Amino acid sequence: AAKIAGPVTAVVFGGIMTIITTIVSGALNPTLRNLDLSKETKGN
């Protein structure tokens, strides 16, 4: 992708797609959104 669009454009596009993927995953999966991992880490 960097060869076609240039390295800066490729990095910006990759960052934007990562943010969009995170938002969509959270919006479509309420189980992950409500997951509380703090209970699991207190015992370690």
N, C-alpha and C positions, 0 to 999 in steps of 0.2 A: 504494500500500500504506500510505503514511503517513496518508492521509486516513481509511482504514478502521480501522487498528490504533493509530495514533499514531506520532509520529516516533521515539521511543525504542525502541518495540517493533519498528518496521521496521528500524532500524539494527542492533539485536541479532540479529534474525532473519537479516538479510543477512550479518552476520559469521559466524554459525553455519553458514549454508548455504555460505559460501565455504570454511570449514575442512572441512566434510564433503566438498565437491567435491574439494578437494585430497587428502584422505585416500583417497577412493574412486579417484581418478585414479591415485595412486601404487600402490594395492593392485592395481588391475586391469592396470597397465602396467609390468611389471618392467624394460622397456627404459629408460623414463624414470627409474625409481628408481635404476638403476645407471649412469646417464649421468654422465660425468666431463668437465666443461667446463674444468677447470683446464689441461688440455693445450692447448686451443684458444686460451686467452688469453695464454699465455706469449710467443707470437711478436709480439704487438701492442705 
